[in-house]
Amino acid sequence: MQGRRLARECVLKGLYAQEITRDRMESVIEDIMERENLRKEFREFCHDLTLDTHVHAEELDEIIKSRSEHWEFGRIAMLDRLILRIAICELLYYDDIPPKVSISEAIEIAKMYSTENSGSFVNGILDAVLQDLKQQGRVFTE
């Protein structure tokens, strides 16, 4: 498998590793890049998305909290939280990626890496977040 899906999976692995180890993010990214076989353009995407998601984590978490009304934030599975951060980061900071693509990719990655109900959970949160961001004029879709 190649492309942005694999890059997104690498982003998830890097963010997860950093959450567990608390190592410097640049070190974690270097380690992931050594282990993964990504083409150059996808390595750049992986690097940038990992850093952007990490740097904006607090903002992304606030957005997640605003739409996870029936869930205590600390009880959201770590992988689901990281997948949501990645997708919302794409929605906000990657205008070249259609929002539906970011959401679809997040759902598929959640199904692969997290619990049996994670795809539905991620879908519900991201659909609500997308509507909020559209209303706020922060995301534009066709």
N, C-alpha and C positions, 0 to 999 in steps of 0.2 A: 504494500500500500504506500502511496506517495501523495504528496500534495499538502494542502492546508489541513485536511483532517488529521494526518499524521503529525503535522506541526502543532495543531491544537492539543492532541494527545500528549505531545512533549511538553507543552505549556502546563498542562494539568500535572504531569509528573514533576516538573520543576517546582511549581507552586506547592505541591504536596510535600516534596522533599524539604523545601524551605520551612514550611509550617512545622514539620517534625524536628528538623535539625537546628533550625534558627541560624543556619550558616548565611554568609553574605549572599545576596541574590546573584551577583555576578559569578561567584564561585559555583553556585548551583547550576546556572545556565551553562557555564563552561563544561561542567561534568555531563550534563544532559547532551550537549552538542557532541562531545567525544563519543558517547555511547550510541547515538542515533544516526542513522544514515539518511540525512535530509539533503536535498539539492540546495544549492546556494540561496536561491530566492526564497525557499521555505525556511532556511536557517535564519535569514533576516527577519522574516515574519514571526517565527518562533521567539527569537530574541526580543524583538520589539514588543510583542504581545505579552510576553512574560513580564518584562520590566514595567510596561504600562499598567498591567493588572496589579502588580505588586505596589507600585507607587500610588495608585488610586484606590487601594483596598478599602480605606476608611469611607470614602465617598460611595464606592460600590456597595459596601455593607449597609450603609444608610438607605440606599435605594432598595436593597433586598428587604431590609427590615420594614420599610414602608409598605411592602406588598406581601409580607408573610404574616398577616394579621393573626392567624390562628396558630402560629408556630412561635415558640420562644426561640429567638435567634440562636442561642447557644446549643439548642437541641437539634438544629438542622445538621444533617450529616456533613462532615467536613468536605467530602468529595462533591456533594451537591452544592455546598456554599462556594467552593472553588470554581465549579462549572458555571454557576450563576455569575460569579465575578467576571470570568473570562467573556461570557456572552454579552454582559452589560457593558463591559469595556469596549467590545467590538461595536456595539450599538452607538456608544457615545463618541468614540475616537477613531473609528475606521469607516469613513464615509464610502470607501470603495467596495464595502461588503454589504449586500442587501440585508436588511434586518431579518427577513425570513430565512436566509441562509445561516446567519449566526444562530438563530433560534433552533432551526432544524439540526444543525451540527451539535449544539449543546444537548438536545434531546437524545440524539444517537449516542453521544459519548456517555451521557448519564446512564443509558440502558446498558452500555458495555461495562462501565467501571463501577457503578454504584448499585443501589438496591433495585429490586423488581418494580417498585413504585416510583423510582426517581425520575424516569422519563416524564410521567404525568405531572409530578410535582414541579419539575423544572419548566415544563411547558406552561403550566398555569401561572407561575411567577413571572416568566418572561413575557407572556402575552399581556399581563397586567402592566408590567413595567413599560413595555413598548407603547401601550396606549397612553400611559402617563407622560412618557417622553415626547410623544407626538403632540399631546395637548400643551405641553410646556414649550414646544417649538425647538426641542433639542435634537429631534430625529425627524428626518423627512423621508417618506416612502412614496412610491408611485401607486 
